[in-house]
Every structure is written in structure tokens, then in C-alpha cells.
Amino acid sequence: MRHCEQKLGIKVGESTRDGRIFLKREEECLAACAGAPMMVVNGHYHEHLDIVKMDQILDALK
């Protein structure tokens, strides 16, 4: 989450200036431990994340 906040320049609960990305919340459990670390974007689970994969996902949203 920290990396997302730094890359986007926003905190949890905030939106980017253009309103395209909103960091909703940090979750303790997404019921998919085998895929951790992971995040959900628009209902899609992104699993086995590292910084490079996170950047690719975030860049695709812009």
C-alpha cells in the first residue's frame, strides 16, 4: 500500500487529482492467501505482486 500511495501521491481514502484512481482501503484478508501479496482492482484479483507488477497495473489505470 505504501508503494501505491507514494507512486500516486495520495493516501488511503483519497483519489488522484484526475479522479481516475481511488485508494479505497487496506484489507487484512482478501481470502486468497495463496496469491499474496495481492490487490483487487475493479473486482479483479492481481496476485503474487512485486513493485514492477504493481507499477504495471497502476500505469495501465492511468
Secondary structure as UniProt FT lines:
FT   HELIX           2..8
FT   TURN            12..13
FT   TURN            17..18
FT   HELIX           33..35
FT   STRAND          39..41
FT   TURN            42..43
FT   STRAND          44..46
FT   HELIX           51..61
//
